[in-house]
Amino acid sequence: MDPSLSKEPIEQKIRKAYLVNNFDQYEIFISAFSKGGRNLLNRGSGDTLDDYRFRYMKSDLATNVRSLFLMKGKGGTGENKYIAFINLYSETYIGTIVIELVQQRLQPGSIFPKLLLDEKFAEDLNAENFGYAIFKDKILQFSFGHYNYRSPEIQNLLSQSSLFTNGVFKNNYHHIGLKDGNNIIIVSSEKYPNTYILADVALFFVAYLILTLLSILVFWIFNGITRFRFNYSAKLQFYLNFAFFFPMLIISIITVGLLSNSYSEDLHRQYFEKATIIRDNLSSYLQDRKSEELDQEELSNEVYQLAGNTNTDINLYLPTGKLLATNQPNIFEKKILTEYINPKAFAEIVEVQNNHLILDEQVGLLNYKTVYLALRDKEQQQILGIIAIPFFESESELHKLIVEVFSNILNVFVLIFILFLIVSYFVSKRLTDPFRLLTQKLRTTDLENNEPMAWPVKDEIGLLINEYNNMLFKLEASLKILASNEKESAWK
């Protein structure tokens, strides 16, 4: 290999010819060394071929494949690294290629790379509700998740035998451990909230109420309303509870809808703000190079760096709608996504000249939102490109919000409903007691020994009792007249 010649084609050829579709989950580093051991691709690096050999060519790192070595991550949790030494010959030895394959770690917020995995492996990555840590000799080696495994209380947790059987509840988390020699693995999950337990019970209660009402409705449709034989007390309780149940149901639906819309609008605003920052950075980069021919490798590196700094996926399209650069090339190379922009986005930005929009998109069963922004020339306002940034958290976060709000509404609803049911029972009982008393009086009414009823309030019931007393007075007067007539008849 001639040191005076550019060695970039060597790296590009290796990547495009041999490493395109086979190493999607690895970050690839390629080094080329001359016969004398000097680094040809990175002349500023002080590492020579002998340094690489001394670092990696060890018996404990060797694999079954010749000249291939494996360096496992620290504590078995870091990124595994494969190092391959490939000697080049042209009749005689002319140099060595060193390829480093560093296993990438898939973050929960990065969805696109998960689409490349088999489904049975992708399911294992849905660990956002869990945390885990690995200890060696009770010293923390690695941790993941929200739980603080560096807390002093963790040592007390490691010493509990129940940790390795049924698990331990501590700090609103359930911890379970697995011991392997000196290594201990702890998996932690948040304790199921008590409010969610109450919400589950409330949901069954509401479902029971709805099914009961539906059953009554079906019975009424097929048998007619005349078949129902509700007494006055039951009707009163039914009307009172329905007057509470129906408005509460409508208010709950409206509340969830308003909160969902408000949260969605706030989330969209955050998406646009984040996308605007990315657009400004790319716009400055393209503005400086608009008069020059864009270097594809340099542009890709810029997109990679910007995507890493903002923890997002970035797709950059030409004004014609064809993909120009992305930080997830494997998604397009494997035809999971087309290399052309969404036609709706192209129509809005290029034809209608809108500067931004957000669209609902789908890949398989994955639903997400994508923000599209126009990259414009600062002077002539011509479109230099179109940036697309997918956001995958919106649906899950909105679902969590709705579940949280809905569970709280259910708990409040059932609590108030039960209290209202108890109150309505006593209210209906108090309202129907005068009718029961009046019924008893009417049953015992005869021509003698009738006692009038007293009701202190001049309401509808008071009027009814007053009429009953008047009836007794008239009956007594009629009885006296009848007795007088009988006496007169007897003297005649």
KOLGUZA-602596 format. One line per field, with one value per residue (C-alpha): x, y, z; residue number from 0; residue in three letters. Coordinates in Angstrom, 1 decimal, always signed. Layout:
# residues N
X	[X,...] .
Y	[Y,...] .
Z	[Z,...] .
k	[NUM,...] .
r	[ala,...] .
***
This chain:
# residues 492
X	[+0.0,+1.4,+1.5,+1.2,-2.2,-5.6,-6.8,-10.4,-11.5,-10.2,-12.6,-15.5,-15.0,-14.9,-18.0,-20.0,-18.9,-18.6,-20.3,-23.6,-26.3,-24.5,-23.7,-26.7,-26.3,-22.6,-20.7,-17.8,-14.3,-11.8,-8.0,-5.4,-1.8,+1.3,+3.9,+5.8,+2.7,+1.8,-1.8,-2.7,-6.4,-5.8,-2.3,-2.9,-3.4,-0.5,-1.7,+0.4,-0.3,+1.9,-0.2,-3.4,-1.7,-0.5,-3.9,-6.1,-4.0,-4.3,-5.2,-8.1,-9.7,-9.2,-12.1,-12.5,-11.9,-8.3,-7.3,-10.7,-10.8,-13.6,-13.5,-16.6,-18.1,-17.3,-19.2,-20.9,-23.0,-21.1,-20.8,-19.0,-16.3,-15.0,-11.5,-10.4,-6.8,-6.7,-3.3,-3.0,-0.6,+0.4,+3.1,+4.5,+3.0,+1.9,-0.2,-3.0,-6.6,-8.1,-11.9,-13.5,-17.2,-18.7,-22.1,-24.6,-26.9,-30.5,-32.2,-35.9,-36.5,-34.9,-37.5,-36.1,-33.2,-35.6,-37.4,-34.3,-34.5,-36.4,-39.7,-38.6,-35.6,-37.4,-39.9,-37.1,-36.3,-39.6,-38.0,-39.1,-41.0,-38.1,-34.6,-31.7,-28.3,-25.3,-23.1,-19.8,-18.7,-21.5,-19.9,-22.1,-20.8,-23.7,-27.3,-30.1,-33.5,-34.9,-34.1,-31.0,-28.8,-26.1,-28.1,-26.5,-29.6,-28.8,-26.2,-28.9,-31.1,-28.3,-28.0,-31.6,-32.2,-35.8,-34.4,-33.5,-36.8,-40.0,-38.4,-38.4,-40.7,-38.7,-39.2,-42.3,-40.3,-40.4,-36.8,-35.9,-32.3,-30.4,-27.0,-24.3,-21.1,-19.9,-22.2,-25.7,-28.3,-31.2,-34.3,-36.7,-40.1,-42.4,-45.0,-48.5,-50.1,-52.9,-54.9,-54.7,-56.0,-59.0,-59.4,-59.5,-62.3,-64.1,-63.9,-65.6,-68.2,-69.0,-69.1,-71.6,-73.7,-73.6,-74.5,-77.4,-78.7,-78.3,-80.1,-83.0,-83.0,-83.1,-85.8,-87.8,-87.4,-88.6,-91.2,-92.5,-92.2,-95.5,-93.9,-91.7,-93.2,-91.1,-92.5,-92.3,-89.1,-87.2,-88.3,-87.1,-83.7,-83.3,-84.1,-81.8,-78.9,-79.4,-79.4,-76.0,-74.6,-75.3,-73.9,-70.8,-70.2,-70.5,-68.2,-65.6,-65.6,-65.3,-62.5,-60.5,-60.9,-59.9,-56.8,-55.8,-56.2,-54.3,-51.5,-51.3,-51.0,-48.3,-46.4,-46.6,-45.2,-42.3,-41.7,-41.6,-39.3,-36.9,-37.2,-36.5,-33.2,-32.2,-33.3,-31.3,-28.1,-28.6,-29.6,-26.4,-24.4,-26.2,-26.1,-22.3,-22.0,-24.7,-22.3,-20.1,-20.8,-22.0,-19.7,-22.0,-19.8,-19.3,-23.1,-23.8,-21.4,-23.0,-26.5,-25.1,-23.6,-26.7,-28.9,-26.7,-26.6,-30.4,-31.3,-33.5,-33.7,-33.1,-33.9,-32.9,-34.5,-33.7,-36.3,-37.2,-38.3,-35.4,-33.5,-30.2,-28.9,-30.1,-28.7,-30.5,-29.5,-30.2,-34.0,-33.9,-31.4,-33.7,-36.7,-38.6,-39.1,-39.0,-36.2,-38.9,-40.6,-44.3,-46.3,-48.5,-45.4,-44.0,-47.3,-47.6,-44.0,-43.0,-46.2,-48.2,-45.0,-45.8,-42.8,-43.7,-46.3,-46.8,-48.2,-49.3,-47.3,-47.1,-44.5,-46.2,-48.0,-45.8,-47.7,-45.8,-45.7,-43.2,-42.4,-41.5,-39.6,-38.4,-34.8,-34.7,-32.0,-31.7,-31.4,-33.7,-35.9,-35.5,-35.9,-32.5,-34.0,-36.7,-36.0,-38.1,-37.9,-40.0,-41.2,-42.3,-43.1,-46.4,-48.7,-47.3,-47.2,-50.7,-51.9,-50.3,-51.9,-55.3,-54.9,-53.9,-56.7,-59.3,-58.3,-58.6,-62.0,-63.1,-62.1,-63.8,-66.8,-67.3,-66.7,-69.2,-71.7,-71.6,-72.1,-74.8,-76.5,-76.5,-77.8,-80.4,-81.6,-82.2,-83.6,-86.1,-86.9,-87.6,-89.7,-91.8,-92.3,-95.3,-96.9,-96.3,-97.9,-100.8,-101.2,-101.4,-104.0,-106.1,-106.1,-107.3,-109.8,-113.4,-116.5,-115.2,-112.0,-110.2,-107.3,-106.1,-102.5,-100.2,-97.6,-95.7,-94.7,-97.1,-95.8,-97.4,-97.4,-98.9,-101.7,-102.4,-102.5,-104.7,-107.1,-107.0,-107.9,-110.7,-112.0,-112.0,-113.8,-116.4,-116.7,-117.3,-119.9,-121.7,-121.6,-123.3,-125.9,-126.6,-126.9,-129.3,-131.5,-131.6,-132.8,-135.5,-136.7,-136.9,-139.2,-141.6] .
Y	[+0.0,+3.3,+5.8,+8.7,+7.6,+8.3,+5.3,+6.4,+4.1,+1.1,+1.8,+2.6,-0.5,-2.7,-1.1,-1.3,-4.6,-6.7,-5.0,-3.7,-6.2,-8.4,-6.2,-4.1,-4.2,-3.3,+0.0,-0.6,+0.9,+0.1,+0.7,+0.0,-0.5,-0.5,-3.2,-1.2,-1.1,+2.6,+3.6,+4.8,+5.8,+7.8,+9.3,+11.4,+8.3,+7.2,+3.5,+1.2,-2.3,-3.6,-1.7,-3.4,-6.8,-6.2,-5.0,-7.7,-10.7,-12.6,-16.2,-15.3,-13.2,-15.7,-17.3,-20.4,-18.3,-17.6,-13.9,-13.1,-11.9,-11.1,-8.6,-8.9,-5.9,-5.0,-7.4,-8.9,-5.9,-3.5,-3.6,-6.7,-6.0,-8.2,-7.5,-9.1,-8.9,-9.5,-9.7,-8.6,-10.2,-9.4,-12.1,-10.7,-9.2,-5.6,-4.6,-5.5,-4.4,-4.3,-4.3,-3.6,-4.5,-2.9,-4.2,-1.3,-0.9,-0.3,+2.5,+2.4,+5.6,+4.4,+2.4,+2.2,-0.2,-2.6,-3.1,-4.8,-7.5,-10.7,-10.5,-12.9,-10.7,-7.4,-8.4,-8.6,-5.0,-3.7,-3.2,+0.4,-0.7,-2.6,-1.8,-4.2,-4.2,-6.5,-6.8,-8.6,-9.3,-6.9,-4.1,-2.5,-3.2,-2.0,-0.7,+0.3,+1.9,+4.5,+2.7,+4.0,+0.9,+3.1,+3.7,+2.6,+0.5,-1.8,-3.7,-4.6,-5.7,-8.0,-9.7,-10.8,-14.4,-13.7,-11.6,-14.8,-16.6,-14.6,-11.2,-8.1,-5.0,-1.9,+1.8,+1.0,-1.5,-5.2,-6.7,-10.2,-11.5,-14.3,-15.4,-16.9,-17.4,-14.0,-12.3,-11.1,-9.9,-7.8,-7.0,-4.4,-3.3,-0.7,-1.9,-1.9,+1.3,+0.9,+3.4,+1.1,-1.8,+0.3,+1.3,-2.3,-3.0,+0.1,-0.9,-4.2,-2.4,+0.1,-2.8,-4.5,-1.4,-1.0,-4.6,-4.4,-1.3,-3.0,-6.1,-3.9,-2.2,-5.5,-6.8,-3.6,-3.9,-7.5,-7.5,-4.0,-1.5,-2.6,-5.8,-3.8,-3.7,-1.1,+0.3,+4.0,+3.7,+1.7,+4.2,+7.1,+5.5,+4.7,+8.2,+9.7,+7.4,+7.8,+11.6,+11.2,+8.4,+9.9,+13.4,+11.9,+9.6,+12.5,+14.7,+11.9,+11.4,+15.2,+15.5,+12.6,+14.1,+17.6,+16.4,+14.2,+17.1,+19.4,+16.9,+16.2,+19.9,+20.3,+17.3,+18.5,+21.9,+20.1,+18.1,+21.2,+23.0,+20.0,+19.7,+23.4,+23.1,+20.3,+22.1,+25.2,+23.2,+21.4,+24.6,+26.3,+23.3,+23.2,+27.0,+27.0,+24.3,+25.2,+26.4,+23.3,+19.7,+18.0,+15.3,+12.4,+11.0,+14.3,+15.0,+11.5,+12.1,+15.5,+13.8,+11.0,+13.4,+15.6,+12.5,+11.3,+14.7,+15.1,+11.4,+11.3,+9.7,+12.1,+11.6,+14.3,+14.4,+16.4,+18.9,+16.1,+13.9,+11.4,+10.4,+12.2,+11.2,+9.4,+8.1,+4.8,+3.6,+0.0,+0.8,+2.0,-0.6,-3.4,-1.8,-1.3,+2.3,+3.7,+6.1,+8.6,+11.1,+10.7,+12.1,+14.1,+15.8,+16.4,+18.0,+20.3,+21.5,+21.5,+22.2,+24.2,+25.8,+25.1,+25.3,+22.4,+19.8,+16.7,+13.4,+10.1,+7.3,+3.6,+0.8,-2.6,-2.4,+0.6,+3.9,+7.1,+10.8,+12.4,+16.1,+17.5,+20.8,+22.7,+23.7,+27.0,+29.2,+32.3,+34.7,+33.4,+31.2,+28.2,+24.8,+23.1,+20.0,+18.5,+17.1,+14.3,+13.5,+10.6,+10.6,+7.3,+8.2,+10.1,+7.1,+5.4,+8.6,+9.6,+6.1,+6.4,+9.8,+8.5,+5.4,+7.6,+10.1,+7.3,+5.3,+8.5,+9.2,+5.6,+5.7,+9.0,+8.0,+4.7,+6.3,+9.1,+6.6,+4.3,+7.3,+8.6,+5.2,+5.1,+8.7,+8.0,+5.0,+7.0,+9.9,+7.7,+6.0,+9.3,+10.4,+7.2,+6.8,+9.2,+7.1,+3.9,+5.5,+6.8,+3.3,+1.8,+4.4,+3.8,+0.0,+0.6,+3.3,+2.3,+4.1,+4.5,+5.4,+7.1,+9.3,+12.2,+12.4,+15.3,+16.6,+19.7,+20.9,+22.3,+20.5,+18.0,+15.3,+17.8,+18.5,+14.8,+14.2,+17.3,+15.8,+12.5,+14.4,+16.2,+12.9,+11.6,+14.8,+14.3,+10.6,+11.5,+14.1,+11.7,+9.1,+11.6,+12.5,+8.8,+8.1,+11.0,+9.9,+6.4,+7.8,+9.9,+6.8,+4.8,+7.4,+7.5] .
Z	[+0.0,-1.1,+1.8,-0.5,-1.9,-0.2,+1.8,+2.0,-0.9,+1.1,+4.0,+1.7,-0.4,+2.8,+4.2,+0.9,-0.4,+2.8,+5.7,+4.3,+5.4,+7.9,+10.8,+11.5,+15.3,+15.3,+15.1,+12.7,+12.9,+10.2,+10.4,+7.7,+8.6,+6.3,+6.2,+8.8,+11.1,+10.6,+10.7,+7.1,+7.7,+10.8,+10.5,+13.6,+15.8,+17.9,+17.8,+15.6,+14.5,+17.3,+19.8,+18.5,+18.6,+22.1,+23.2,+21.6,+20.6,+23.9,+24.5,+26.8,+24.0,+21.2,+19.4,+17.3,+14.2,+13.4,+13.9,+15.4,+19.0,+21.4,+24.2,+26.4,+28.0,+31.6,+33.9,+30.9,+30.5,+28.3,+24.5,+23.2,+20.8,+18.0,+16.5,+13.3,+11.9,+8.2,+6.6,+2.9,+0.4,-3.1,-3.5,-0.3,+2.8,+2.2,+5.2,+7.6,+7.9,+11.5,+11.7,+15.1,+15.5,+18.6,+19.6,+19.8,+22.7,+21.6,+23.7,+24.4,+22.6,+19.4,+17.5,+14.0,+14.9,+16.6,+13.3,+12.1,+14.8,+14.8,+16.7,+19.4,+20.2,+19.8,+22.5,+25.1,+24.5,+25.9,+29.3,+30.0,+33.1,+34.5,+35.9,+36.5,+37.9,+38.0,+41.0,+41.4,+44.9,+46.0,+43.9,+41.3,+37.8,+35.6,+36.1,+33.9,+34.6,+37.1,+40.3,+42.2,+42.7,+44.2,+47.3,+50.6,+51.2,+48.3,+50.4,+53.0,+50.1,+48.7,+52.1,+52.3,+51.4,+50.3,+47.4,+45.6,+46.3,+46.3,+45.9,+48.2,+48.2,+48.9,+48.0,+46.0,+43.9,+43.7,+43.5,+42.6,+42.4,+40.7,+42.1,+39.9,+41.8,+42.9,+40.5,+41.5,+39.0,+40.4,+38.3,+39.7,+38.7,+40.1,+42.5,+41.0,+42.3,+44.8,+42.8,+39.8,+41.9,+42.9,+39.3,+38.3,+40.8,+39.8,+36.2,+36.9,+39.0,+36.1,+33.6,+35.9,+36.0,+32.2,+31.6,+34.0,+32.2,+28.8,+30.1,+31.3,+27.9,+26.0,+28.2,+27.7,+23.9,+23.7,+26.4,+26.6,+29.4,+31.0,+32.2,+34.6,+38.1,+40.0,+43.2,+43.9,+46.0,+43.4,+40.7,+42.9,+43.5,+39.8,+38.7,+41.3,+40.4,+36.7,+37.1,+38.6,+36.4,+33.0,+33.6,+35.3,+32.3,+29.9,+32.0,+32.2,+28.4,+27.8,+30.4,+28.9,+25.4,+26.5,+28.3,+25.4,+23.0,+25.3,+25.8,+22.1,+21.3,+23.9,+22.6,+19.1,+20.2,+21.8,+18.7,+16.5,+18.9,+18.9,+15.1,+14.6,+16.5,+14.2,+11.1,+12.1,+12.5,+9.2,+7.4,+8.5,+7.2,+3.9,+3.5,+3.8,+1.2,-1.3,-3.9,-3.6,-4.3,-1.1,+0.2,+1.0,+3.6,+5.4,+5.2,+6.7,+9.5,+10.2,+10.4,+12.6,+15.0,+15.1,+15.7,+18.5,+20.2,+20.1,+20.6,+17.5,+14.1,+11.2,+7.6,+5.1,+1.7,-1.5,-2.9,-5.3,-2.4,-2.6,+0.5,+0.8,+4.2,+7.3,+10.5,+10.0,+6.5,+7.2,+7.5,+3.9,+2.6,+3.8,+2.2,+5.5,+4.4,+0.9,-0.1,-1.2,+1.1,+2.1,-0.8,+1.6,+3.0,-0.5,-1.6,+1.5,+1.6,-2.1,-3.9,-1.2,+0.2,+3.8,+6.1,+8.5,+9.2,+11.3,+10.0,+11.5,+9.9,+10.3,+9.8,+10.2,+13.5,+14.7,+14.7,+15.2,+14.2,+11.9,+11.8,+8.3,+8.0,+4.9,+4.8,+3.0,+1.6,+3.7,+0.8,-1.9,+0.4,-2.0,-0.6,+0.0,+1.4,+3.6,+7.0,+8.5,+12.2,+13.6,+17.2,+18.6,+22.2,+21.6,+21.5,+24.5,+26.6,+25.6,+26.5,+29.9,+30.4,+29.5,+31.7,+34.6,+34.2,+33.5,+36.6,+38.8,+37.2,+37.8,+41.4,+42.1,+40.1,+42.0,+45.4,+44.7,+43.1,+46.2,+48.5,+46.3,+46.3,+50.1,+50.3,+47.7,+49.7,+52.8,+50.9,+49.1,+52.4,+54.0,+51.1,+50.9,+54.7,+54.7,+51.9,+53.9,+56.9,+54.8,+53.3,+56.8,+57.9,+54.9,+55.6,+59.1,+58.3,+59.3,+60.5,+64.0,+65.9,+63.1,+64.1,+61.9,+60.7,+61.4,+58.9,+59.9,+56.4,+53.8,+50.8,+48.4,+51.1,+53.6,+51.1,+50.7,+54.4,+54.8,+52.3,+54.2,+57.4,+55.6,+54.4,+58.0,+59.1,+56.4,+57.2,+60.9,+60.0,+57.7,+60.4,+62.8,+60.3,+59.6,+63.3,+63.8,+60.9,+62.4,+65.7,+64.0,+62.1,+65.3,+67.0,+64.2] .
k	[0,1,2,3,4,5,6,7,8,9,10,11,12,13,14,15,16,17,18,19,20,21,22,23,24,25,26,27,28,29,30,31,32,33,34,35,36,37,38,39,40,41,42,43,44,45,46,47,48,49,50,51,52,53,54,55,56,57,58,59,60,61,62,63,64,65,66,67,68,69,70,71,72,73,74,75,76,77,78,79,80,81,82,83,84,85,86,87,88,89,90,91,92,93,94,95,96,97,98,99,100,101,102,103,104,105,106,107,108,109,110,111,112,113,114,115,116,117,118,119,120,121,122,123,124,125,126,127,128,129,130,131,132,133,134,135,136,137,138,139,140,141,142,143,144,145,146,147,148,149,150,151,152,153,154,155,156,157,158,159,160,161,162,163,164,165,166,167,168,169,170,171,172,173,174,175,176,177,178,179,180,181,182,183,184,185,186,187,188,189,190,191,192,193,194,195,196,197,198,199,200,201,202,203,204,205,206,207,208,209,210,211,212,213,214,215,216,217,218,219,220,221,222,223,224,225,226,227,228,229,230,231,232,233,234,235,236,237,238,239,240,241,242,243,244,245,246,247,248,249,250,251,252,253,254,255,256,257,258,259,260,261,262,263,264,265,266,267,268,269,270,271,272,273,274,275,276,277,278,279,280,281,282,283,284,285,286,287,288,289,290,291,292,293,294,295,296,297,298,299,300,301,302,303,304,305,306,307,308,309,310,311,312,313,314,315,316,317,318,319,320,321,322,323,324,325,326,327,328,329,330,331,332,333,334,335,336,337,338,339,340,341,342,343,344,345,346,347,348,349,350,351,352,353,354,355,356,357,358,359,360,361,362,363,364,365,366,367,368,369,370,371,372,373,374,375,376,377,378,379,380,381,382,383,384,385,386,387,388,389,390,391,392,393,394,395,396,397,398,399,400,401,402,403,404,405,406,407,408,409,410,411,412,413,414,415,416,417,418,419,420,421,422,423,424,425,426,427,428,429,430,431,432,433,434,435,436,437,438,439,440,441,442,443,444,445,446,447,448,449,450,451,452,453,454,455,456,457,458,459,460,461,462,463,464,465,466,467,468,469,470,471,472,473,474,475,476,477,478,479,480,481,482,483,484,485,486,487,488,489,490,491] .
r	[met,asp,pro,ser,leu,ser,lys,glu,pro,ile,glu,gln,lys,ile,arg,lys,ala,tyr,leu,val,asn,asn,phe,asp,gln,tyr,glu,ile,phe,ile,ser,ala,phe,ser,lys,gly,gly,arg,asn,leu,leu,asn,arg,gly,ser,gly,asp,thr,leu,asp,asp,tyr,arg,phe,arg,tyr,met,lys,ser,asp,leu,ala,thr,asn,val,arg,ser,leu,phe,leu,met,lys,gly,lys,gly,gly,thr,gly,glu,asn,lys,tyr,ile,ala,phe,ile,asn,leu,tyr,ser,glu,thr,tyr,ile,gly,thr,ile,val,ile,glu,leu,val,gln,gln,arg,leu,gln,pro,gly,ser,ile,phe,pro,lys,leu,leu,leu,asp,glu,lys,phe,ala,glu,asp,leu,asn,ala,glu,asn,phe,gly,tyr,ala,ile,phe,lys,asp,lys,ile,leu,gln,phe,ser,phe,gly,his,tyr,asn,tyr,arg,ser,pro,glu,ile,gln,asn,leu,leu,ser,gln,ser,ser,leu,phe,thr,asn,gly,val,phe,lys,asn,asn,tyr,his,his,ile,gly,leu,lys,asp,gly,asn,asn,ile,ile,ile,val,ser,ser,glu,lys,tyr,pro,asn,thr,tyr,ile,leu,ala,asp,val,ala,leu,phe,phe,val,ala,tyr,leu,ile,leu,thr,leu,leu,ser,ile,leu,val,phe,trp,ile,phe,asn,gly,ile,thr,arg,phe,arg,phe,asn,tyr,ser,ala,lys,leu,gln,phe,tyr,leu,asn,phe,ala,phe,phe,phe,pro,met,leu,ile,ile,ser,ile,ile,thr,val,gly,leu,leu,ser,asn,ser,tyr,ser,glu,asp,leu,his,arg,gln,tyr,phe,glu,lys,ala,thr,ile,ile,arg,asp,asn,leu,ser,ser,tyr,leu,gln,asp,arg,lys,ser,glu,glu,leu,asp,gln,glu,glu,leu,ser,asn,glu,val,tyr,gln,leu,ala,gly,asn,thr,asn,thr,asp,ile,asn,leu,tyr,leu,pro,thr,gly,lys,leu,leu,ala,thr,asn,gln,pro,asn,ile,phe,glu,lys,lys,ile,leu,thr,glu,tyr,ile,asn,pro,lys,ala,phe,ala,glu,ile,val,glu,val,gln,asn,asn,his,leu,ile,leu,asp,glu,gln,val,gly,leu,leu,asn,tyr,lys,thr,val,tyr,leu,ala,leu,arg,asp,lys,glu,gln,gln,gln,ile,leu,gly,ile,ile,ala,ile,pro,phe,phe,glu,ser,glu,ser,glu,leu,his,lys,leu,ile,val,glu,val,phe,ser,asn,ile,leu,asn,val,phe,val,leu,ile,phe,ile,leu,phe,leu,ile,val,ser,tyr,phe,val,ser,lys,arg,leu,thr,asp,pro,phe,arg,leu,leu,thr,gln,lys,leu,arg,thr,thr,asp,leu,glu,asn,asn,glu,pro,met,ala,trp,pro,val,lys,asp,glu,ile,gly,leu,leu,ile,asn,glu,tyr,asn,asn,met,leu,phe,lys,leu,glu,ala,ser,leu,lys,ile,leu,ala,ser,asn,glu,lys,glu,ser,ala,trp,lys] .
***
